[in-house]
C-alpha cells in the first residue's frame, strides 16, 4: 500500500514541477524596462498604416462632379462600389481600367486617383475607404482557418480572439508569423505572447495574407502520460486497500 502512495506522491510532484509560464499572456516583463505595464506598452505602440495587397477589399466612390450631399440619414443604405485586389495587385476602375494598387495606403490611393481623374473631369469627387483584409490562423487555436478582419488594422491578439483563443495546448511563447515579402518569399517572425515585449515585434500588427502558426506545448504528451499514470496509480491504490480490508 505504501508503494502505491509513494507512486501517487511522485506523480503529483512531477506534475507540479511543470512550468506554467506558457499558459499565460504577457506575464513576463520586458527586459528593457521592467516598470512598463501592459496598458502603458499598448498605448506606446504605433499602429502601422495598412498598405493594400492581394485579397484586400476597398470601397471606391468616383463622381464626375464634386457635390456635397447630406447623407447622414441614409449613409447605411448607400451601396458604394467595392473592389477586391486581385492576386497580381490590380483593381479595375471606370475609364482607367486595370491599375496596380499594391503598397498604397487608402489615403495615398485616394490622392493619386483624384489627380488622375482631374484629366477627365473638371471637379471630380473620389473617396477611398478600406473595408477588409484576410489572415490565416493554423495550429493550436480553437477555430483555425482564414479570418476576415473588418478593419484596416488588427493585432495578433485581435486575430487570436476571432479564432476563439489558443487551445490549452497552445504555445504562447513561440507564436510564428509568416509574411510574404516583395520577392514572394516568406519571412518568419517569432512572437512571445507571454511577454509584454511582444508589442515591440514587427509582426504584432498583422498585414494582409499573414499566416499565424501556433505550435503545441512540448509538455503536452507528458501531461497525457501523467494523467494516465495517475489514474493507474489511484486504481492500484484502491485495489491494494480493498485487498488489505479483506485480510
Helices and strands as residue ranges (DSSP letters): H 2-17, G 21-23, H 38-44, E 57-63, G 75-77, E 82-84, E 90-93, E 97-100, H 106-117, E 125-139, E 145-149, H 156-162, G 172-174, E 175-180, E 186-191, G 196-200, E 211-214, H 220-246
